[in-house]
Amino acid sequence: MPHYLPGRNPALVDVTRMSDIPIASVMGGAETMYFPAPREAAGRLPAAGRLHAGRLRWDEHDGVSELRASRPATAPSNGTRRVNWRSSEMKRHVLMAACVAAGLAMAAPAQAQDLTITNARIVVTPDQVIENGSIVVQGGRITSVSAGAPAQTVGQVINGAGMTAMAGFIDSHKHIRDSEDFAPQMRSLLEAGYTTILNGGGQGAQNLELSRRISSGTVLGPRVIPSNSINFRNTTPDQARAIVREMAQMGVMHTGEIAVTPEPAPPQSEIEVLKAIVDEGKKVGVQVNVHAVSSTAMVAAAEAGVTRLVHLPNKDWTSFDQASVVAQSGGIVSGLIAFGAPIIDRLSPAPAPVQFPKDNMPRFRDGKAWPEALAGANRDAKGRATGTEGGYTIVNARRIWDADPAHTTMAFSTDQNYDDLVVLEHELKSFSIVFSMRDIFQIMGPNSAKFVGLENEIGTLQPGKQADIILLSGNPTENIYGLLTNKVTILGGKVVVDKR
Ligand SMILES: [Zn+2]
């Protein structure tokens, strides 16, 4: 049927619908159409990504383009062509098509959309706020940001009157839950305004599967970057190198938080393993994320070559010289500024993993009484928890920020597992003691994007970046409470939350 453009022949869809075979199985030529080839191919797909053409909507614009893209890679073998289902690009395309088929929203920017936002206040970068402007998104990326009306609108038009657009939140250290709580947690994060999460730890293979559940559209959620834990216990430098290489091969390019001993100081054995991890990580592109919660441990990690520290020191005051070591090594410390500050009189309802009532009690993040419940609490000579963590992190954040003239040393992360909006408010309260809103925008935006290695992709609303945009009903240029008012979450150009 030569009058159809490639991939636009509806007969292809009909035959797959009648035979209940994957659409991609008909895209690679006649030899992939006949049994058992399509069944074999389908059997090797992850269950979540299986696509049956009966559920595909041919008339959907994106469906058509994805179908065209889903022409399978083929490789000669024994004189016959075989569908190469293992090709990751192939999988991505099939998953995209499956996602369209199931009518699910997709987290990855792959299912890119066109979109225009008009009449909004726009926090383009920390230093550029447009009071009334428009954003044009094409193919999932921001193509223009301007004052006033856009030259022309594309795709869905969202009237942002009375709202503020800014880059979606990036949590550069949070522990994603692998349980029945996963989907509710992902939804809650999206609703709060998070569009990218760096998973804090756990098994690489499991974390990869969690990320895939989102990128396949099985679960609606933010972009989740997988990580893999490495423990110092019984691990030699060579074993650690092997783990890093295995991770990279699997496609997990971040370590989970590697906890170095905070007090009195990390032992030399830990430092040797850490150096090996950093060195091997450099070779294979794995980012090393470290938990070092005393100033001594932070400096030891920085001197071992670590540039990503997931928590502020909460054991002591960071000196000017210690802050300088982090700054001069190109390090970034990612928040958890409110680790030691109590949560008071805020309800944490389900589906948050940790729930507690609104009852005017000061609580640690596990819902238990503050300061006694503080993990690894600082204690006085009589053994009483002092709660001094709440002060150390706040002052240390400012000291570390000031050690770098460009202020790239502080990022945002939460680590915590009570209600996402309560977590957000709690972290922001501590930030607001020592930072302006302009600086909070830099911490949450470009600095956090840099922390997770995506500074060229996310973190601001500049043209060329991924269209990860949130629309807030409050005004975040005034105070932190404006950041708690997310109404619309856009991920890679696609509206995934709309509570207008
Ligand atoms: Zn953590």
Residues whose N, C-alpha, C, O or C-beta is under 5 A from the ligand:
A	BS01	ZN	G200 E257 D415
